[in-house]
């Protein structure tokens, strides 16, 4: 999702997207989280374990910022 999509979107669209069966939530530690900006593209490696709500929750092991 791009920064523009986030800025111009509406809450209903975000709720629908969050409930997509292909979606996942990713937990990132605060230190890493504070180095990225909303809408910035990243490549993540997630741990093998995941929590089972829908969508699943996964823990980020590594995060690489992608510069377009």
DSSP file (Angstrom, degrees, kcal/mol; ACC not computed):
  #  RESIDUE AA STRUCTURE BP1 BP2  ACC     N-H-->O    O-->H-N    N-H-->O    O-->H-N    TCO  KAPPA ALPHA  PHI   PSI    X-CA   Y-CA   Z-CA
    1    1 A X              0   0    0      0, 0.0     2,-0.1     0, 0.0    38,-0.1   0.000 360.0 360.0 360.0 132.5    0.0    0.0    0.0
    2    2 A X     >  -     0   0    0      1,-0.1     4,-2.0    39,-0.0    37,-0.1  -0.373 360.0-114.4 -84.3 163.6    1.5    3.3   -1.0
    3    3 A X  H  > S+     0   0    0     36,-0.5     4,-2.4     1,-0.2     5,-0.2   0.883 119.2  54.5 -61.0 -39.0    1.7    6.5    1.2
    4    4 A X  H  > S+     0   0    0      1,-0.2     4,-2.4     2,-0.2    -1,-0.2   0.907 105.6  52.0 -62.9 -42.1   -0.7    8.2   -1.2
    5    5 A X  H  > S+     0   0    0      1,-0.2     4,-1.5     2,-0.2    -1,-0.2   0.913 111.1  48.1 -59.3 -42.4   -3.3    5.3   -0.7
    6    6 A X  H  < S+     0   0    0     -4,-2.0    -2,-0.2     1,-0.2    -1,-0.2   0.905 114.0  45.7 -65.4 -41.5   -3.0    5.7    3.1
    7    7 A X  H  < S+     0   0    0     -4,-2.4    -2,-0.2     1,-0.2    -1,-0.2   0.850 122.8  34.5 -70.7 -34.4   -3.4    9.5    2.9
    8    8 A X  H  < S+     0   0    0     -4,-2.4    -1,-0.2    -5,-0.2    -2,-0.2   0.501  99.2  97.9-101.2  -5.6   -6.4    9.4    0.5
    9    9 A X     <  -     0   0    0     -4,-1.5     2,-0.3    -5,-0.2    -3,-0.0  -0.133  64.4-128.0 -78.1 175.1   -8.1    6.2    1.6
   10   10 A X     >  -     0   0    0      1,-0.1     4,-1.7     0, 0.0     3,-0.5  -0.871  24.0-108.9-123.8 162.5  -11.0    5.9    3.9
   11   11 A X  H  > S+     0   0    0     -2,-0.3     4,-2.5     1,-0.2     5,-0.2   0.855 114.8  56.3 -58.6 -41.0  -11.5    3.8    7.0
   12   12 A X  H  > S+     0   0    0      1,-0.2     4,-2.3     2,-0.2    -1,-0.2   0.898 106.8  50.4 -60.8 -40.9  -14.0    1.3    5.4
   13   13 A X  H  > S+     0   0    0     -3,-0.5     4,-2.4     1,-0.2    -1,-0.2   0.902 111.0  48.9 -63.1 -41.1  -11.4    0.5    2.7
   14   14 A X  H  X S+     0   0    0     -4,-1.7     4,-2.4     2,-0.2    -2,-0.2   0.892 110.7  50.1 -67.1 -39.5   -8.7   -0.2    5.3
   15   15 A X  H  X S+     0   0    0     -4,-2.5     4,-1.1     2,-0.2    -2,-0.2   0.922 111.6  48.4 -64.2 -43.7  -11.0   -2.4    7.3
   16   16 A X  H  < S+     0   0    0     -4,-2.3     3,-0.5     1,-0.2     4,-0.3   0.920 112.5  48.4 -61.9 -44.2  -11.9   -4.4    4.2
   17   17 A X  H >< S+     0   0    0     -4,-2.4     3,-1.4     1,-0.2    -2,-0.2   0.896 107.8  55.1 -62.9 -41.0   -8.2   -4.8    3.2
   18   18 A X  H 3< S+     0   0    0     -4,-2.4    -1,-0.2     1,-0.3    -2,-0.2   0.752 106.7  52.0 -65.4 -23.6   -7.3   -5.9    6.7
   19   19 A X  T 3< S+     0   0    0     -4,-1.1    -1,-0.3    -3,-0.5    -2,-0.2   0.426  79.3 123.9 -93.7   0.6   -9.9   -8.7    6.6
   20   20 A X    X   -     0   0    0     -3,-1.4     3,-1.8    -4,-0.3    35,-0.1  -0.396  66.5-132.4 -60.8 134.4   -8.6  -10.0    3.2
   21   21 A X  T 3  S+     0   0    0      1,-0.3    -1,-0.1    -2,-0.1    34,-0.1   0.709 106.9  55.2 -63.6 -20.6   -7.7  -13.7    3.6
   22   22 A X  T 3  S+     0   0    0     33,-0.1    -1,-0.3     2,-0.0     2,-0.1   0.512  92.2  97.5 -88.6  -5.9   -4.3  -13.0    1.9
   23   23 A X    <   -     0   0    0     -3,-1.8    33,-0.5    -6,-0.1     2,-0.3  -0.369  50.6-172.5 -82.9 161.1   -3.4  -10.3    4.4
   24   24 A X  E     -a   56   0A   0     31,-0.2     2,-0.4    -2,-0.1    33,-0.2  -0.985  20.3-131.7-147.0 150.1   -1.1  -10.6    7.4
   25   25 A X  E     -a   57   0A   0     31,-2.8    33,-2.7    -2,-0.3     2,-0.5  -0.829  23.0-153.9 -97.1 144.1   -0.2   -8.4   10.3
   26   26 A X  E     -a   58   0A   0     -2,-0.4     2,-0.5    31,-0.2    33,-0.2  -0.981   6.5-142.3-124.4 127.8    3.5   -8.2   11.1
   27   27 A X  E     -a   59   0A   0     31,-3.3    33,-2.9    -2,-0.5     2,-0.4  -0.758  23.0-177.4 -87.4 127.9    5.0   -7.3   14.6
   28   28 A X        -     0   0    0     -2,-0.5    33,-0.1    31,-0.2    -2,-0.0  -0.974  29.7-110.3-126.5 138.3    8.1   -5.1   14.4
   29   29 A X     >  -     0   0    0     -2,-0.4     4,-2.7    31,-0.2     3,-0.3  -0.322  32.1-112.7 -67.2 155.3   10.1   -4.0   17.3
   30   30 A X  H  > S+     0   0    0      1,-0.2     4,-2.4     2,-0.2     5,-0.1   0.870 113.7  56.2 -57.6 -42.6    9.9   -0.3   18.2
   31   31 A X  H  4 S+     0   0    0      1,-0.2     4,-0.3     2,-0.2    -1,-0.2   0.917 113.6  40.0 -59.0 -45.4   13.5    0.5   17.2
   32   32 A X  H >4 S+     0   0    0     -3,-0.3     3,-1.7     1,-0.2     4,-0.4   0.915 112.5  56.4 -68.9 -43.9   13.0   -0.9   13.7
   33   33 A X  H >< S+     0   0    0     -4,-2.7     3,-1.4     1,-0.3    -2,-0.2   0.871 101.4  57.3 -55.9 -40.3    9.5    0.6   13.4
   34   34 A X  T 3< S+     0   0    0     -4,-2.4    -1,-0.3     1,-0.3    -2,-0.2   0.576  98.0  62.6 -72.2  -8.2   10.9    4.1   14.1
   35   35 A X  T <  S+     0   0    0     -3,-1.7     2,-0.3    -4,-0.3    -1,-0.3   0.537  97.8  65.6 -92.2  -7.0   13.3    3.9   11.1
   36   36 A X  S <  S-     0   0    0     -3,-1.4     2,-0.3    -4,-0.4     6,-0.0  -0.786  71.2-137.8-116.2 159.5   10.6    3.6    8.5
   37   37 A X    >   -     0   0    0     -2,-0.3     3,-2.2     4,-0.1     2,-0.0  -0.804  37.3 -85.1-113.0 155.2    7.8    5.9    7.2
   38   38 A X  T 3  S+     0   0    0     -2,-0.3   -35,-0.1     1,-0.3     3,-0.1  -0.349 116.9  16.7 -56.4 130.6    4.2    5.3    6.4
   39   39 A X  T 3  S+     0   0    0      1,-0.3   -36,-0.5   -37,-0.1    -1,-0.3   0.298  90.0 138.4  88.1  -9.4    3.9    4.0    2.8
   40   40 A X    <   -     0   0    0     -3,-2.2     2,-0.3   -38,-0.1    -1,-0.3  -0.471  56.1-119.3 -70.3 138.6    7.6    3.2    2.5
   41   41 A X        +     0   0    0     25,-0.4    25,-2.5    -2,-0.2     2,-0.3  -0.610  39.1 174.3 -80.7 136.3    8.3   -0.1    0.7
   42   42 A X  E     -B   65   0A   0     -2,-0.3     2,-0.5    23,-0.2    23,-0.2  -0.949  28.7-138.6-137.9 157.6   10.1   -2.7    2.8
   43   43 A X  E     -B   64   0A   0     21,-2.9    21,-3.0    -2,-0.3     2,-0.3  -0.985  30.5-169.5-115.2 126.3   11.2   -6.4    2.4
   44   44 A X  E     -B   63   0A   0     -2,-0.5     2,-0.5    19,-0.2    19,-0.2  -0.834  22.7-151.6-118.9 154.8   10.7   -8.4    5.5
   45   45 A X  E     -B   62   0A   0     17,-2.5    16,-3.5    -2,-0.3    17,-1.6  -0.997  24.6-158.4-117.9 123.9   11.6  -11.9    6.7
   46   46 A X  E     -B   60   0A   0     -2,-0.5    14,-0.2    14,-0.3     4,-0.1  -0.708  19.6-106.6-103.2 153.3    9.1  -13.3    9.2
   47   47 A X  E     -     0   0A   0     12,-3.0    -1,-0.1    -2,-0.3    12,-0.1  -0.216  31.3-113.1 -66.8 166.9    9.6  -16.0   11.8
   48   48 A X  E    S+     0   0A   0     10,-0.1     2,-0.2     2,-0.0    -1,-0.1   0.773  93.5  80.3 -76.3 -26.7    8.1  -19.4   11.2
   49   49 A X  E     +     0   0A   0     10,-0.1    10,-0.6     0, 0.0     2,-0.3  -0.511  58.7 179.1 -80.7 149.3    5.6  -19.1   14.0
   50   50 A X  E     -B   58   0A   0     -2,-0.2     8,-0.2     8,-0.1     2,-0.2  -0.995  29.3-118.8-147.8 149.0    2.4  -17.1   13.7
   51   51 A X  E     -B   57   0A   0      6,-2.8     6,-1.4    -2,-0.3     0, 0.0  -0.568  30.1-128.1 -81.6 153.4   -0.6  -16.3   15.8
   52   52 A X        +     0   0    0     -2,-0.2     4,-0.1     4,-0.2    -1,-0.1   0.284  62.0 117.8 -96.8   9.0   -3.9  -17.6   14.4
   53   53 A X  S    S-     0   0    0      2,-0.1     2,-0.6     1,-0.1     4,-0.1  -0.173  79.5 -72.6 -64.8 174.2   -6.4  -14.7   14.3
   54   54 A X  S    S+     0   0    0      2,-0.1     2,-0.1     1,-0.1   -30,-0.1  -0.944 129.6  29.7-111.8 115.0   -7.7  -13.8   10.9
   55   55 A X  S    S-     0   0    0     -2,-0.6   -31,-0.2   -32,-0.3    -2,-0.1   0.577 110.5-116.6 -76.4 162.8   -5.5  -12.4    9.4
   56   56 A X  E     -a   24   0A   0    -33,-0.5   -31,-2.8    -2,-0.1     2,-0.5  -0.220  18.7-131.9 -65.6 155.9   -2.5  -14.1   11.0
   57   57 A X  E     -aB  25  51A   0     -6,-1.4    -6,-2.8   -33,-0.2     2,-0.3  -0.951  26.5-176.5-111.9 126.0    0.0  -12.2   13.1
   58   58 A X  E     -aB  26  50A   0    -33,-2.7   -31,-3.3    -2,-0.5     2,-0.5  -0.882  23.5-123.9-122.2 152.6    3.7  -12.9   12.3
   59   59 A X  E     -a   27   0A   0    -10,-0.6   -12,-3.0    -2,-0.3     2,-0.4  -0.834  24.9-127.0 -98.6 131.2    6.9  -11.6   13.9
   60   60 A X  E     - B   0  46A   0    -33,-2.9   -14,-0.3    -2,-0.5   -31,-0.2  -0.632  24.0-178.7 -78.7 127.5    9.4   -9.8   11.7
   61   61 A X  E    S+     0   0A   0    -16,-3.5     2,-0.3    -2,-0.4   -15,-0.2   0.828  72.6   3.3 -91.4 -42.3   12.9  -11.2   12.0
   62   62 A X  E     - B   0  45A   0    -17,-1.6   -17,-2.5     2,-0.0     2,-0.4  -0.992  61.6-161.1-145.0 152.3   14.6   -8.8    9.6
   63   63 A X  E     - B   0  44A   0     -2,-0.3     2,-0.5   -19,-0.2   -19,-0.2  -0.998   3.4-168.6-137.0 129.0   13.4   -5.7    7.6
   64   64 A X  E     - B   0  43A   0    -21,-3.0   -21,-2.9    -2,-0.4     2,-0.3  -0.977  21.2-131.3-119.8 127.2   15.2   -4.1    4.6
   65   65 A X  E     - B   0  42A   0     -2,-0.5     2,-0.6   -23,-0.2   -23,-0.2  -0.595  18.2-144.2 -77.2 136.2   14.1   -0.7    3.3
   66   66 A X        -     0   0    0    -25,-2.5     2,-0.7    -2,-0.3   -25,-0.4  -0.898   6.4-154.7-104.3 122.0   13.6   -0.7   -0.5
   67   67 A X              0   0    0     -2,-0.6   -25,-0.0     1,-0.1   -27,-0.0  -0.863 360.0 360.0 -97.9 116.3   14.6    2.5   -2.2
   68   68 A X              0   0    0     -2,-0.7    -1,-0.1   -27,-0.0    -2,-0.0   0.469 360.0 360.0 -75.3 360.0   12.7    3.0   -5.5
